[in-house]
Amino acid sequence: MKTLTITAIATLLFLSISGSAQNTSKADQKILNFIFPKGELGPSGNFTGKAWNIGLVENDTIYNTVVGNVYFEPGARSNWHRHPSGQILIITDGTGYHQIKGQPKQSLKKGDIVKCPPNVEHWHGASPDTGMLQQYILPKTEKGVVTWLHKVTDEEYLGNK
Amino acid sequence: MKTLTITAIATLLFLSISGSAQNTSKADQKILNFIFPKGELGPSGNFTGKAWNIGLVENDTIYNTVVGNVYFEPGARSNWHRHPSGQILIITDGTGYHQIKGQPKQSLKKGDIVKCPPNVEHWHGASPDTGMLQQYILPKTEKGVVTWLHKVTDEEYLGNK
């Protein structure tokens, strides 16, 4: 009984500790369910904050489809950009945003699907306090993959226009 | 202290109970990380056992890409089938198999990516004891989506040829 009590208290202490400090990136990575390795840090020219990318399906002429996964750390987001054939996003964990130029910012959570039409400017990223794990699908890559544009300002990131 | 002990014992009992009977489908669903709802049961004419499908991206002429998620319960698998433009599978949890006609059966686990080329016969499904969660991507749907064929026999499912 004594051993059981000590084990139980240790378990509860662990649960308590692991639930704290959720705002840090380290805690964030413990909370989120990573399906793939984090991959490589995205270039600072195309991202604000830390966004990690891993390619899952490379471009070829058989499927003409690029698939990958991005982990946006809390506060991280892409620049504005567009895709010649559009993009499909699948949110697998965490919370974040997607915004199409001229439309309100859209909140995202686990299980959400987003489509951005061809040649339309958009950005996506994590919420300020929690990271976001998202898969991306780029179809019809014979038309190209991505054109990077300017940074998403703090006003755009934190605002709702 | 007394309350803490009782809470702790209850926690440990719960952990113990939820970890048992892993071979049942009910336990399987507690263990796996579901990103999407299970969806609808696949028709028995195209599947052996219980395979649940939810559509995530419907077919259209903008992306020409169909995306969905299948939860194969333990022992469940598709019939043999082929896709006019091939298929990309993303395993998000659990364990299972993929087999291309004439090739050895391939074991699958969380994080694995599978490509099946256009017009090639294949089947996929869960392992006998653990279910499998998999997303599927069908590119270039202007050529069609799927042609269903015959059932995967127990010999094919359990064998390695």
Interface residues (C-beta under 8 A of the other chain):
Chain A: L4 T5 T7 A8 I9 T11 L12 N33 I35 F36 P37 L56 V57 I62 Y63 N64 T65 V67 S85 G86 I88 I90 T92 D93 K110 G111 I113 K115 P117 P118 Q135 I137 P139 K140
Chain B: L4 T5 T7 A8 I9 T11 L12 N33 I35 F36 P37 L56 V57 I62 Y63 N64 T65 V67 S85 G86 I88 I90 T92 D93 K110 G111 I113 K115 P117 P118 Q135 I137 P139 K140
